[in-house]
Every structure is written in structure tokens, then in C-alpha cells.
Amino acid sequence: MTKKAVVKVDLMAGKVTSKSEMVAVEKPIDVYVNDEHYAIFLASPTMEKELVVGHMLGEGLIRSIDDLREVHVSEGTVKVSLRRGVK
């Protein structure tokens, strides 16, 4: 979350106001699986590891976290290494 200036328009009252509010921040997250580019997610830059592993479980790319050898997160990038035999 970050604080940004926003403009609010109230059509019923005919008012326009400016104020500072907290808004969500989204950034691209590049995902690599076994050194091959898999996807780019646009998401809040927190809990990237959980996002990617949850996505892989939900899409059936892995059956359990036991299929993972390593998940490395660095700024804007998540690299997943699968255990031998997992395609």
C-alpha cells in the first residue's frame, strides 16, 4: 500500500474533491520454472513465493510442495526448481 493523491467525483452532489488515500500497489513478477520463463503476474509485491506456489498447485503443475526443490525470490522475480522427475 502507498499513499497517493486521488480525485473523488460525487455526481449526485456535484462535488469534486482531492485528497490523499492509501491505494494498492501492483508490480510485475516474472516467474521461471526450471530456468524457463513461465509467466508474468501482476500482483502486490508481497508473499510472492506463496502466490507462485499456490498458483502452481491450483493449476495442477505440481501435486504438493514436495514436488519443489527450491523457490528463490528476488526483486520482481521468482525462480522455481522442481525435483527430478516432476514435469
C-alpha positions, 0 to 999 in steps of 0.5 A: 500500500502507498499513499497517493493523491486521488480525485473523488467525483460525487455526481449526485452532489456535484462535488469534486474533491482531492485528497490523499488515500492509501491505494494498492500497489501492483508490480510485475513478477516474472516467474521461471520454472526450471530456468524457463520463463513461465509467466508474468503476474501482476500482483502486490509485491508481497508473499510472492513465493506463496502466490507462485506456489499456490498458483502452481498447485491450483493449476495442477503443475505440481501435486504438493510442495514436495514436488519443489526443490527450491523457490528463490525470490528476488526483486520482481522475480521468482525462480522455481526448481522442481525435483527430478522427475516432476514435469 
